[in-house]
């Protein structure tokens, strides 16, 4: 079993739902933080969701309000994710950057 510290970075280019991170099929993950920043000098509203392996979508935060050049920490507590679950974000503006800090717990040594 291996613990793998990683991050997922994303610069949104459209307002549609975009995958931030997908848990590998042989792992679980703890998302320690999710930092969302507006980088074009305008306001934006972001929505963060978690999609189960079976396709059911759960809203984590439906209203992440970003001021011009502002940032928000979405999680106040770590988020536990199971195998093949997907963390996604969409925003009213395409000028949003996202950084997730993640610990993967892998059942294989690598």
Buried (B, 14 or more C-beta within 10 A) or exposed (E): EEEEEEEBEBEBEEBEBBEBBBBBEEBBBBBBBBBBBBBEEEBBBBBBBBBEEEEEEEEBBEEBEBEEEEBBEBBEEBBEBEBBBBBBBBBBBBBBBBBBBBBBBBEEEE
